[in-house]
Amino acid sequence: MSRVRRLDHVAIAVRDTGTAIAELGERLGLQVAGSEERSDPPVRLTYLDAGNCFIQLVEPLDGSAEIAQWLAANGEGLHHVCFGVDSVLDAVAAIGGTGPPDALGSGRGRPSAFVPEPVCGARIECTEFSHHLDVEQTTGWLPGPGYSARSRATS
């Protein structure tokens, strides 16, 4: 039985979302798929479409927020990896660590939680998997120059 259904997103902590979007857009050609502001914790979450998963930009909206403290200590960069799972709480418990998961949260309208202890030094988040949204509605790749529906059907 697999605990993980797919890679959902890779999160990058940033000081300024606009600057990060400009840099990632220019260097990687990624486009914004959506953005939301959360009050608990106070963050702006912006999702860049990377084809088969997202790059999530996490910007603190309050200087005392945990992510702001993390940025002060570590600088901008990789913050966590998030996997889509069938049951967030069951997956967090199965992945392990001591104690209960961090508080159940929500990103993109889905339940999510962090595994309490790092796995191989990486912070892991689990979010609810949706076959419709994560498989049927996901292209799995990004079109390049000269893309057309016809060229996709023959590739």
Backbone as CSV, one residue per row, in Angstrom:
resi,resn,N_x,N_y,N_z,CA_x,CA_y,CA_z,C_x,C_y,C_z
1,MET,0.844,-1.180,0.000,0.000,0.000,0.000,0.890,1.245,0.000
2,SER,0.668,2.130,-0.925,1.452,3.351,-1.028,0.864,4.438,-0.141
3,ARG,1.722,5.096,0.608,1.264,6.221,1.422,1.171,7.488,0.586
4,VAL,1.964,7.549,-0.464,2.058,8.746,-1.294,1.438,8.461,-2.651
5,ARG,0.590,9.371,-3.112,-0.034,9.210,-4.427,0.704,9.999,-5.507
6,ARG,1.253,11.165,-5.136,1.979,11.979,-6.113,2.717,13.092,-5.389
7,LEU,3.689,13.677,-6.070,4.304,14.907,-5.597,3.311,16.016,-5.894
8,ASP,2.927,16.775,-4.876,1.968,17.860,-5.079,2.692,19.172,-5.349
9,HIS,3.614,19.536,-4.451,4.375,20.773,-4.670,5.697,20.761,-3.918
10,VAL,6.571,21.604,-4.378,7.833,21.893,-3.709,7.735,23.354,-3.301
11,ALA,7.926,23.616,-1.998,7.734,24.975,-1.485,9.061,25.702,-1.325
12,ILE,9.068,26.936,-1.776,10.231,27.809,-1.650,9.816,29.014,-0.814
13,ALA,10.534,29.235,0.277,10.278,30.405,1.120,10.895,31.623,0.439
14,VAL,10.101,32.697,0.312,10.570,33.914,-0.359,10.206,35.136,0.476
15,ARG,10.992,36.194,0.305,10.691,37.449,0.992,9.652,38.267,0.229
16,ASP,9.678,38.144,-1.108,8.766,38.928,-1.943,8.278,38.076,-3.110
17,THR,7.000,37.804,-3.136,6.420,36.942,-4.165,6.618,37.522,-5.558
18,GLY,6.401,38.827,-5.732,6.548,39.445,-7.048,7.932,39.260,-7.625
19,THR,8.953,39.451,-6.804,10.335,39.270,-7.250,10.583,37.816,-7.632
20,ALA,10.083,36.897,-6.806,10.273,35.470,-7.083,9.558,35.048,-8.365
21,ILE,8.347,35.561,-8.584,7.613,35.235,-9.812,8.390,35.727,-11.024
22,ALA,8.913,36.936,-10.952,9.672,37.486,-12.077,10.911,36.632,-12.352
23,GLU,11.622,36.237,-11.303,12.842,35.458,-11.481,12.543,34.060,-12.010
24,LEU,11.563,33.377,-11.414,11.240,32.023,-11.861,10.587,32.037,-13.237
25,GLY,9.802,33.069,-13.512,9.202,33.191,-14.831,10.252,33.375,-15.903
26,GLU,11.228,34.236,-15.614,12.288,34.510,-16.585,13.209,33.306,-16.754
27,ARG,13.652,32.731,-15.652,14.629,31.639,-15.722,14.025,30.295,-16.116
28,LEU,12.829,29.992,-15.607,12.243,28.677,-15.844,11.014,28.700,-16.745
29,GLY,10.478,29.884,-17.003,9.298,29.987,-17.848,8.020,29.513,-17.178
30,LEU,7.972,29.531,-15.838,6.794,29.070,-15.117,5.762,30.182,-14.993
31,GLN,4.488,29.807,-15.078,3.384,30.748,-14.989,2.611,30.541,-13.690
32,VAL,2.013,31.593,-13.175,1.217,31.519,-11.957,-0.076,30.754,-12.243
33,ALA,-0.339,29.731,-11.423,-1.576,28.958,-11.523,-2.615,29.473,-10.537
34,GLY,-2.170,30.114,-9.458,-3.097,30.645,-8.468,-2.353,31.195,-7.279
35,SER,-3.049,31.998,-6.484,-2.455,32.600,-5.301,-3.537,32.792,-4.253
36,GLU,-3.149,32.703,-2.989,-4.089,32.911,-1.897,-3.348,33.467,-0.689
37,GLU,-4.074,34.217,0.121,-3.523,34.700,1.378,-4.219,33.977,2.509
38,ARG,-3.423,33.477,3.449,-3.927,32.748,4.603,-3.732,33.627,5.835
39,SER,-4.639,33.514,6.795,-4.487,34.282,8.030,-3.847,33.455,9.142
40,ASP,-3.925,32.134,9.040,-3.341,31.277,10.067,-2.679,30.073,9.421
41,PRO,-1.395,30.158,9.168,-0.475,31.238,9.482,-0.595,32.372,8.460
42,PRO,-0.123,33.553,8.829,-0.223,34.700,7.914,0.818,34.621,6.785
43,VAL,0.397,34.011,5.667,1.289,33.818,4.521,0.542,34.062,3.223
44,ARG,1.304,34.352,2.195,0.792,34.369,0.826,1.355,33.111,0.169
45,LEU,0.465,32.288,-0.387,0.868,31.078,-1.093,0.582,31.292,-2.570
46,THR,1.609,31.187,-3.384,1.452,31.357,-4.824,1.951,30.088,-5.491
47,TYR,1.134,29.564,-6.396,1.440,28.297,-7.047,1.840,28.536,-8.494
48,LEU,3.030,28.054,-8.846,3.514,28.132,-10.218,3.355,26.755,-10.853
49,ASP,2.810,26.720,-12.051,2.558,25.467,-12.753,3.874,24.903,-13.284
50,ALA,4.240,23.712,-12.778,5.448,23.040,-13.249,5.081,21.770,-14.015
51,GLY,3.873,21.707,-14.564,3.442,20.576,-15.379,2.778,19.488,-14.580
52,ASN,3.552,18.702,-13.862,2.983,17.591,-13.102,2.952,17.855,-11.597
53,CYS,3.351,19.038,-11.184,3.258,19.473,-9.787,3.386,20.994,-9.771
54,PHE,3.382,21.561,-8.590,3.509,23.009,-8.456,4.802,23.381,-7.742
55,ILE,5.271,24.574,-7.992,6.260,25.224,-7.155,5.439,26.207,-6.329
56,GLN,5.472,26.061,-5.024,4.703,26.935,-4.130,5.649,27.977,-3.544
57,LEU,5.327,29.240,-3.749,6.083,30.324,-3.126,5.391,30.665,-1.822
58,VAL,6.147,30.695,-0.731,5.587,30.973,0.588,6.201,32.279,1.081
59,GLU,5.377,33.315,1.174,5.835,34.626,1.630,5.142,34.968,2.950
60,PRO,5.914,35.301,3.993,5.271,35.698,5.248,4.583,37.047,5.106
61,LEU,3.434,37.174,5.767,2.705,38.443,5.768,2.806,39.132,7.119
62,ASP,3.545,38.536,8.027,3.727,39.065,9.378,5.153,38.720,9.803
63,GLY,5.884,39.695,10.272,7.275,39.490,10.674,7.470,38.520,11.816
64,SER,6.413,38.243,12.574,6.551,37.301,13.687,6.105,35.888,13.311
65,ALA,5.654,35.683,12.074,5.221,34.361,11.620,6.401,33.397,11.588
66,GLU,6.108,32.124,11.778,7.148,31.090,11.778,7.982,31.122,10.495
67,ILE,7.338,31.313,9.348,8.068,31.336,8.081,8.989,32.551,7.995
68,ALA,8.609,33.672,8.614,9.480,34.852,8.642,10.723,34.565,9.469
69,GLN,10.549,33.863,10.577,11.695,33.485,11.414,12.585,32.494,10.668
70,TRP,11.966,31.570,9.935,12.733,30.600,9.153,13.552,31.329,8.082
71,LEU,12.934,32.297,7.411,13.644,33.087,6.397,14.817,33.855,6.999
72,ALA,14.611,34.435,8.180,15.688,35.187,8.835,16.864,34.273,9.153
73,ALA,16.582,33.051,9.544,17.644,32.111,9.920,18.290,31.432,8.721
74,ASN,17.517,31.165,7.666,18.005,30.337,6.557,18.107,31.046,5.222
75,GLY,17.446,32.188,5.076,17.401,32.855,3.781,16.400,32.178,2.863
76,GLU,16.216,32.751,1.694,15.277,32.189,0.741,15.763,30.824,0.264
77,GLY,14.801,29.945,-0.003,15.165,28.640,-0.536,14.140,27.579,-0.225
78,LEU,14.512,26.338,-0.515,13.627,25.197,-0.327,13.159,25.113,1.111
79,HIS,11.847,25.076,1.311,11.267,25.003,2.654,10.703,23.623,2.962
80,HIS,9.941,23.046,2.014,9.395,21.705,2.237,8.966,21.076,0.917
81,VAL,8.694,19.771,1.008,8.169,18.995,-0.104,6.808,18.474,0.328
82,CYS,5.812,18.558,-0.556,4.449,18.142,-0.214,3.978,17.028,-1.140
83,PHE,3.411,15.978,-0.536,2.894,14.848,-1.291,1.377,14.784,-1.181
84,GLY,0.714,14.403,-2.269,-0.714,14.140,-2.259,-0.953,12.752,-1.694
85,VAL,-1.890,12.646,-0.760,-2.187,11.382,-0.083,-3.705,11.211,0.011
86,ASP,-4.148,9.973,0.235,-5.588,9.720,0.363,-6.142,10.262,1.673
87,SER,-5.414,10.050,2.769,-5.851,10.530,4.076,-4.687,11.259,4.733
88,VAL,-4.835,12.553,4.924,-3.745,13.370,5.458,-3.300,12.865,6.826
89,LEU,-4.213,12.725,7.756,-3.833,12.326,9.111,-3.268,10.915,9.157
90,ASP,-3.831,9.979,8.382,-3.293,8.620,8.350,-1.885,8.601,7.763
91,ALA,-1.668,9.362,6.698,-0.345,9.397,6.067,0.686,10.013,6.990
92,VAL,0.330,11.109,7.664,1.262,11.760,8.587,1.631,10.790,9.713
93,ALA,0.650,10.070,10.240,0.915,9.101,11.305,1.792,7.955,10.794
94,ALA,1.545,7.476,9.580,2.307,6.367,9.025,3.736,6.769,8.671
95,ILE,3.920,7.985,8.195,5.262,8.449,7.833,6.122,8.554,9.080
96,GLY,5.493,8.880,10.184,6.185,8.762,11.450,6.613,10.045,12.094
97,GLY,7.440,9.838,13.083,7.864,10.923,13.932,7.186,10.754,15.275
98,THR,7.513,11.605,16.164,6.895,11.543,17.480,5.879,12.653,17.596
99,GLY,4.826,12.378,18.294,3.804,13.389,18.519,2.850,13.510,17.357
100,PRO,1.803,14.299,17.543,0.795,14.488,16.499,1.330,15.399,15.389
101,PRO,0.643,15.397,14.243,1.076,16.288,13.164,0.876,17.736,13.573
102,ASP,1.577,18.611,12.856,1.298,20.034,13.030,-0.187,20.230,12.768
103,ALA,-0.729,21.330,13.171,-2.158,21.604,13.000,-2.603,21.355,11.572
104,LEU,-3.786,20.800,11.431,-4.349,20.566,10.116,-4.640,21.922,9.475
105,GLY,-4.091,22.127,8.284,-4.268,23.392,7.588,-4.974,23.180,6.273
106,SER,-4.857,24.162,5.390,-5.527,24.082,4.108,-4.804,24.969,3.107
107,GLY,-4.451,24.402,1.993,-3.893,25.152,0.878,-4.621,24.715,-0.369
108,ARG,-4.992,25.632,-1.226,-5.799,25.343,-2.406,-7.107,24.654,-2.022
109,GLY,-7.594,24.939,-0.800,-8.863,24.382,-0.360,-8.813,22.921,0.034
110,ARG,-7.615,22.375,0.257,-7.459,20.962,0.609,-6.875,20.836,2.006
111,PRO,-7.325,19.826,2.763,-6.701,19.582,4.065,-5.217,19.232,3.877
112,SER,-4.385,19.699,4.801,-2.958,19.391,4.742,-2.366,19.450,6.139
113,ALA,-1.225,18.778,6.311,-0.527,18.798,7.599,0.933,18.435,7.374
114,PHE,1.781,18.931,8.256,3.201,18.611,8.208,3.503,17.414,9.093
115,VAL,4.423,16.564,8.624,4.940,15.478,9.442,5.767,16.145,10.543
116,PRO,5.601,15.732,11.822,6.271,16.442,12.919,7.798,16.429,12.871
117,GLU,8.400,15.388,12.313,9.867,15.312,12.252,10.315,15.228,10.800
118,PRO,11.454,15.812,10.477,11.960,15.720,9.104,12.220,14.267,8.692
119,VAL,12.142,14.011,7.399,12.469,12.713,6.824,13.714,12.925,5.981
120,CYS,14.798,12.254,6.337,16.086,12.439,5.646,16.468,13.917,5.592
121,GLY,16.162,14.636,6.653,16.516,16.048,6.753,15.566,16.997,6.057
122,ALA,14.522,16.470,5.407,13.583,17.318,4.671,12.260,17.429,5.419
123,ARG,11.709,18.632,5.420,10.382,18.847,5.996,9.352,18.345,4.990
124,ILE,8.408,17.527,5.467,7.418,16.891,4.596,6.014,17.341,4.987
125,GLU,5.235,17.702,3.990,3.824,18.038,4.177,3.005,17.019,3.387
126,CYS,1.811,16.718,3.880,0.872,15.869,3.161,-0.388,16.674,2.903
127,THR,-0.923,16.548,1.694,-2.165,17.223,1.339,-3.094,16.220,0.678
128,GLU,-4.368,16.502,0.726,-5.356,15.573,0.182,-5.207,15.412,-1.326
129,PHE,-5.158,14.159,-1.770,-5.066,13.807,-3.186,-6.462,13.798,-3.792
130,SER,-6.594,14.338,-4.999,-7.850,14.317,-5.734,-7.572,13.763,-7.127
131,HIS,-8.074,12.570,-7.421,-7.831,11.966,-8.740,-8.298,12.893,-9.858
132,HIS,-9.456,13.492,-9.693,-9.987,14.382,-10.728,-9.045,15.558,-10.984
133,LEU,-8.644,16.259,-9.916,-7.803,17.443,-10.081,-6.341,17.097,-10.353
134,ASP,-5.838,16.054,-9.710,-4.403,15.750,-9.777,-4.012,14.829,-10.926
135,VAL,-4.980,14.154,-11.535,-4.689,13.261,-12.653,-5.450,13.701,-13.904
136,GLU,-6.760,13.719,-13.806,-7.576,14.030,-14.983,-7.407,15.468,-15.460
137,GLN,-7.201,16.420,-14.542,-7.099,17.829,-14.907,-5.648,18.323,-15.023
138,THR,-4.674,17.428,-14.859,-3.261,17.808,-14.891,-2.624,17.293,-16.170
139,THR,-1.962,18.175,-16.884,-1.366,17.788,-18.161,-0.166,16.871,-17.987
140,GLY,0.614,17.065,-16.927,1.803,16.245,-16.722,3.053,16.806,-17.366
141,TRP,2.895,17.836,-18.170,4.051,18.464,-18.813,3.652,19.862,-19.260
142,LEU,4.650,20.667,-19.545,4.409,22.035,-20.003,4.708,22.123,-21.491
143,PRO,3.845,22.763,-22.259,4.098,22.895,-23.692,5.283,23.804,-23.964
144,GLY,6.028,23.474,-24.987,7.164,24.294,-25.392,6.825,25.101,-26.625
145,PRO,7.842,25.755,-27.192,7.611,26.542,-28.410,7.058,25.650,-29.524
146,GLY,6.135,26.184,-30.278,5.559,25.432,-31.391,4.510,24.420,-30.965
147,TYR,4.079,24.466,-29.711,3.077,23.524,-29.222,1.738,23.764,-29.896
148,SER,1.073,22.680,-30.212,-0.320,22.734,-30.647,-0.996,21.459,-30.159
149,ALA,-2.299,21.458,-30.108,-3.028,20.260,-29.689,-2.671,19.078,-30.590
150,ARG,-2.458,19.336,-31.867,-2.108,18.276,-32.803,-0.727,17.707,-32.484
151,SER,0.269,18.570,-32.179,1.603,18.064,-31.874,1.609,17.266,-30.586
152,ARG,0.740,17.614,-29.640,0.659,16.857,-28.391,0.107,15.465,-28.652
153,ALA,-0.883,15.356,-29.549,-1.496,14.065,-29.832,-0.516,13.113,-30.514
154,THR,0.474,13.641,-31.209,1.431,12.785,-31.908,2.708,12.566,-31.130
155,SER,2.857,13.203,-29.952,4.109,13.035,-29.210,4.052,11.870,-28.262
